[in-house]
Amino acid sequence: MNDKIMDEKSKAYWSATLGLLTKIMLVWTFVTFGCGILLADILNTIHLGGYPLGFWFAQQGAIYIYIALIFIYAKKMGDIDIKFDVHE
């Protein structure tokens, strides 16, 4: 019985972990590929600091979003670890 509970807890933990990772990767893909390449022409009609927004996303915005995603991932992963009692 205890093994079954651990298997269910383990599956729930990995499901939450992979769900978080999927969301993070989708945001990163959208920002880098979507905003930096596919939507660049549309975004270039908006200017940020004198630069077209599509160009800004391709050059700097994707890096800023990537760094923010690292911190978001670390915080959310810590929350998942605490929820499933596997934290340090």
Contacts in CASP RR format, 6 or more apart in sequence:
PFRMAT RR
TARGET T0000
AUTHOR 0000-0000-0000
METHOD contacts of the structure
MODEL  1
MNDKIMDEKSKAYWSATLGLLTKIMLVWTFVTFGCGILLADILNTIHLGG
YPLGFWFAQQGAIYIYIALIFIYAKKMGDIDIKFDVHE
9 84 0 8 1.000
12 84 0 8 1.000
13 80 0 8 1.000
13 84 0 8 1.000
13 86 0 8 1.000
16 80 0 8 1.000
16 83 0 8 1.000
16 84 0 8 1.000
17 77 0 8 1.000
17 80 0 8 1.000
20 73 0 8 1.000
20 76 0 8 1.000
20 77 0 8 1.000
20 80 0 8 1.000
21 73 0 8 1.000
24 69 0 8 1.000
24 72 0 8 1.000
24 73 0 8 1.000
27 65 0 8 1.000
27 69 0 8 1.000
28 65 0 8 1.000
28 66 0 8 1.000
28 69 0 8 1.000
31 57 0 8 1.000
31 61 0 8 1.000
31 62 0 8 1.000
31 65 0 8 1.000
31 66 0 8 1.000
32 62 0 8 1.000
32 65 0 8 1.000
32 66 0 8 1.000
35 43 0 8 1.000
35 54 0 8 1.000
35 57 0 8 1.000
35 58 0 8 1.000
35 62 0 8 1.000
36 43 0 8 1.000
36 54 0 8 1.000
36 57 0 8 1.000
36 58 0 8 1.000
36 62 0 8 1.000
37 58 0 8 1.000
39 54 0 8 1.000
40 54 0 8 1.000
40 55 0 8 1.000
40 57 0 8 1.000
40 58 0 8 1.000
43 52 0 8 1.000
43 53 0 8 1.000
43 54 0 8 1.000
43 57 0 8 1.000
44 52 0 8 1.000
44 53 0 8 1.000
44 54 0 8 1.000
44 55 0 8 1.000
45 52 0 8 1.000
45 53 0 8 1.000
46 52 0 8 1.000
46 53 0 8 1.000
47 53 0 8 1.000
48 56 0 8 1.000
49 56 0 8 1.000
78 87 0 8 1.000
81 87 0 8 1.000
81 88 0 8 1.000
END
